[in-house]
């Protein structure tokens, strides 16, 4: 495990000391995760800064914790928010509560360009107030992955008015809507290009 207080040259703060602290910039903290996982996070946030400008604070509910699963391996991260100088993402506000879902899905798209597992508010109630990110699966489109299909359906509805049921099932309507927008996403290049297009669309209002 490696210890750190920042990622991609931006401080990472803890915002869960009390319920009232969530949604704020939190407070400075020291986190731990695996070295390889941290390198992937650095690449993710540097890419986001390239698209959206450098943020001032990242807020997190945690990385490594002593429990089973990917968090216990130091290969998972819970993202609560990102604060730029003049605007911010707070996951519960902008995702579940609908404050700025364009921004929410844009950030999720960048996360998915680097990590195979990203769970958002559509996945279940537990993830209404954060993105869970881990590298237990490889990057790529998997039609049998409920979390991936939920994201695709929600993003197509958000940016292309696809009017799809966000149910995580890759049925004919979802397949056709995705093909109309992105062509084939079965290749790594096709999937990454689709994700970049979603990120850029969602960030348009802010950059």
RODO-2510 file (C-alpha; in nm, 4 decimals, decimal comma):
residues 207
     n   res          X          Y          Z
     1     x     0,0000     0,0000     0,0000
     2     x     0,1040     0,3578    -0,0606
     3     x    -0,0078     0,6622     0,1356
     4     x    -0,1103     0,9866    -0,0331
     5     x    -0,2905     1,3130     0,0260
     6     x    -0,3419     1,4166    -0,3371
     7     x    -0,4100     1,2741    -0,6817
     8     x    -0,3025     1,4341    -1,0084
     9     x    -0,1661     1,7305    -0,8093
    10     x    -0,5037     1,7974    -0,6418
    11     x    -0,5697     1,7441    -0,2675
    12     x    -0,8019     1,4586    -0,1740
    13     x    -1,0231     1,5398     0,1246
    14     x    -1,2426     1,3234     0,3478
    15     x    -1,6003     1,4516     0,3738
    16     x    -1,7679     1,1925     0,5969
    17     x    -1,6649     1,2990     0,9484
    18     x    -2,0294     1,3923     1,0031
    19     x    -2,3397     1,3710     0,7798
    20     x    -2,3384     1,7506     0,7455
    21     x    -1,9892     1,7454     0,5965
    22     x    -2,0949     1,5498     0,2871
    23     x    -2,1222     1,7813    -0,0125
    24     x    -1,8596     2,0204     0,1219
    25     x    -1,4881     2,0302     0,0461
    26     x    -1,4279     1,8214     0,3566
    27     x    -1,0909     1,8210     0,5271
    28     x    -0,7374     1,7126     0,4458
    29     x    -0,6672     1,3442     0,5055
    30     x    -0,4170     1,0699     0,4291
    31     x    -0,5419     0,7738     0,2268
    32     x    -0,4011     0,4382     0,1224
    33     x    -0,4361     0,2152    -0,1820
    34     x    -0,2271    -0,0125    -0,3986
    35     x     0,0497     0,1527    -0,5991
    36     x    -0,0841     0,0294    -0,9332
    37     x    -0,4347     0,1437    -0,8504
    38     x    -0,3087     0,4878    -0,7508
    39     x    -0,1279     0,5185    -1,0861
    40     x    -0,4563     0,4499    -1,2668
    41     x    -0,6322     0,7140    -1,0595
    42     x    -0,3606     0,9662    -1,1382
    43     x    -0,4061     0,9008    -1,5108
    44     x    -0,7844     0,9314    -1,4762
    45     x    -0,7783     1,2678    -1,3059
    46     x    -0,5058     1,4110    -1,5278
    47     x    -0,7285     1,3234    -1,8244
    48     x    -1,0249     1,4919    -1,6567
    49     x    -0,8162     1,8041    -1,5903
    50     x    -0,7228     1,8099    -1,9596
    51     x    -1,0913     1,8095    -2,0539
    52     x    -1,2321     2,0294    -1,7791
    53     x    -0,9474     2,2243    -1,6228
    54     x    -0,7671     2,1458    -1,3015
    55     x    -0,9844     2,1084    -0,9930
    56     x    -0,9009     2,2355    -0,6456
    57     x    -1,0282     1,9466    -0,4304
    58     x    -1,1392     1,5857    -0,4740
    59     x    -1,3608     1,4464    -0,1970
    60     x    -1,3778     1,0803    -0,1079
    61     x    -1,5539     0,8426     0,1299
    62     x    -1,2452     0,6211     0,1287
    63     x    -1,0006     0,3908    -0,0469
    64     x    -0,8404     0,1014     0,1413
    65     x    -1,0364    -0,0360     0,4364
    66     x    -0,9986    -0,3616     0,6227
    67     x    -1,2904    -0,5550     0,4806
    68     x    -1,3478    -0,8171     0,2093
    69     x    -1,3587    -0,7174    -0,1550
    70     x    -1,1733    -0,4669    -0,3673
    71     x    -1,1505    -0,2016    -0,0958
    72     x    -0,9732    -0,4545     0,1221
    73     x    -0,7244    -0,5171    -0,1590
    74     x    -0,6503    -0,1469    -0,1964
    75     x    -0,8016    -0,1494    -0,5439
    76     x    -1,1187     0,0551    -0,4957
    77     x    -1,2135     0,4185    -0,4501
    78     x    -1,5359     0,5952    -0,3504
    79     x    -1,5661     0,9359    -0,5169
    80     x    -1,8004     1,1835    -0,3472
    81     x    -1,7227     1,5050    -0,5312
    82     x    -1,4886     1,7273    -0,7290
    83     x    -1,4561     2,1008    -0,6712
    84     x    -1,3285     2,3349    -0,9415
    85     x    -1,2723     2,7067    -0,8776
    86     x    -1,6194     2,8108    -1,0001
    87     x    -1,8275     2,4913    -1,0107
    88     x    -1,8457     2,1455    -0,8616
    89     x    -1,9711     1,7909    -0,8878
    90     x    -2,1403     1,6423    -0,5823
    91     x    -2,2503     1,2927    -0,6728
    92     x    -2,5787     1,2740    -0,4805
    93     x    -2,6826     1,6267    -0,5795
    94     x    -2,5920     1,6010    -0,9463
    95     x    -2,6698     1,2345    -1,0059
    96     x    -2,9497     1,0939    -0,7914
    97     x    -3,1122     1,4315    -0,7222
    98     x    -3,0739     1,5443    -1,0835
    99     x    -2,8807     1,8665    -1,0299
   100     x    -2,6430     1,8320    -1,3268
   101     x    -2,6620     1,4856    -1,4726
   102     x    -2,4699     1,5919    -1,7798
   103     x    -2,1686     1,6631    -1,5611
   104     x    -2,2314     1,3478    -1,3576
   105     x    -2,2255     1,1194    -1,6623
   106     x    -1,9311     1,3077    -1,8110
   107     x    -1,7201     1,2320    -1,5041
   108     x    -1,8443     0,8733    -1,5029
   109     x    -1,7390     0,8388    -1,8668
   110     x    -1,3843     0,9470    -1,7818
   111     x    -1,3763     0,7016    -1,4910
   112     x    -1,4886     0,4235    -1,7262
   113     x    -1,2054     0,5020    -1,9670
   114     x    -0,9648     0,3788    -1,6978
   115     x    -1,1629     0,1317    -1,4847
   116     x    -1,3825    -0,1630    -1,5725
   117     x    -1,6095    -0,1342    -1,2688
   118     x    -1,7933     0,1889    -1,1918
   119     x    -2,1135     0,1848    -0,9866
   120     x    -2,3401     0,4895    -0,9916
   121     x    -2,6771     0,5885    -0,8449
   122     x    -2,8660     0,3850    -1,1048
   123     x    -2,6996     0,0669    -0,9786
   124     x    -2,8574     0,0640    -0,6321
   125     x    -2,9508     0,2883    -0,3404
   126     x    -2,6144     0,2334    -0,1714
   127     x    -2,4421     0,4291    -0,4493
   128     x    -2,6694     0,7321    -0,4589
   129     x    -2,4063     0,9463    -0,2866
   130     x    -2,0821     0,8290    -0,4510
   131     x    -1,9217     0,6555    -0,7455
   132     x    -1,7605     0,3245    -0,6541
   133     x    -1,4587     0,2594    -0,8786
   134     x    -1,2391    -0,0505    -0,8901
   135     x    -1,0185    -0,2399    -1,1330
   136     x    -1,1544    -0,5865    -1,0703
   137     x    -1,2645    -0,5984    -1,4342
   138     x    -1,0913    -0,4681    -1,7446
   139     x    -1,1937    -0,1592    -1,9386
   140     x    -1,4373    -0,2363    -2,2175
   141     x    -1,8027    -0,2674    -2,3132
   142     x    -1,9722    -0,5783    -2,1771
   143     x    -2,3367    -0,6234    -2,2693
   144     x    -2,3809    -0,8608    -1,9763
   145     x    -2,2571    -0,6063    -1,7216
   146     x    -2,5584    -0,4451    -1,5573
   147     x    -2,3625    -0,1418    -1,4350
   148     x    -2,2190    -0,0804    -1,7822
   149     x    -2,5560    -0,1071    -1,9568
   150     x    -2,7217     0,1176    -1,6982
   151     x    -2,4615     0,3845    -1,7737
   152     x    -2,5050     0,3472    -2,1504
   153     x    -2,8829     0,3736    -2,1263
   154     x    -2,8719     0,6746    -1,8944
   155     x    -2,6096     0,8541    -2,1046
   156     x    -2,8024     0,7929    -2,4266
   157     x    -3,1148     0,9321    -2,2630
   158     x    -2,9273     1,2320    -2,1250
   159     x    -2,7456     1,3385    -2,4402
   160     x    -2,9409     1,1815    -2,7272
   161     x    -3,3021     1,1703    -2,5959
   162     x    -3,3077     0,7952    -2,6601
   163     x    -3,6040     0,7398    -2,4255
   164     x    -3,4735     0,4053    -2,3055
   165     x    -3,5753     0,2191    -1,9928
   166     x    -3,2774     0,2371    -1,7590
   167     x    -3,2977    -0,1261    -1,6529
   168     x    -2,9506    -0,2642    -1,7225
   169     x    -3,0758    -0,5016    -1,9904
   170     x    -2,9047    -0,4784    -2,3293
   171     x    -3,2146    -0,5351    -2,5387
   172     x    -3,2940    -0,4454    -2,9012
   173     x    -3,3859    -0,0820    -2,8295
   174     x    -3,0666    -0,0155    -2,6355
   175     x    -2,8585    -0,1945    -2,8982
   176     x    -3,0128     0,0114    -3,1799
   177     x    -2,9818     0,3433    -2,9952
   178     x    -2,6167     0,2789    -2,9151
   179     x    -2,5389     0,1726    -3,2717
   180     x    -2,7012     0,4904    -3,4070
   181     x    -2,4771     0,7066    -3,1897
   182     x    -2,1515     0,5147    -3,1633
   183     x    -2,1457     0,2391    -3,4208
   184     x    -1,9597    -0,0544    -3,2699
   185     x    -1,8360    -0,0307    -2,9119
   186     x    -1,7181    -0,3908    -2,8982
   187     x    -1,3630    -0,2894    -2,9852
   188     x    -1,1547    -0,1105    -2,7214
   189     x    -1,1123     0,1895    -2,9507
   190     x    -1,4856     0,2132    -3,0186
   191     x    -1,5744     0,2011    -2,6508
   192     x    -1,3140     0,4614    -2,5549
   193     x    -1,4320     0,6917    -2,8343
   194     x    -1,7927     0,6654    -2,7153
   195     x    -1,6873     0,7465    -2,3588
   196     x    -1,4850     1,0468    -2,4731
   197     x    -1,7827     1,1786    -2,6686
   198     x    -2,0039     1,1506    -2,3591
   199     x    -1,7431     1,3248    -2,1453
   200     x    -1,7092     1,6144    -2,3873
   201     x    -2,0852     1,6567    -2,4212
   202     x    -2,1348     1,6623    -2,0475
   203     x    -1,8579     1,9129    -1,9871
   204     x    -1,9680     2,1565    -2,2589
   205     x    -2,1506     2,3852    -2,0166
   206     x    -1,8437     2,4187    -1,7948
   207     x    -1,5478     2,4608    -2,0294
***
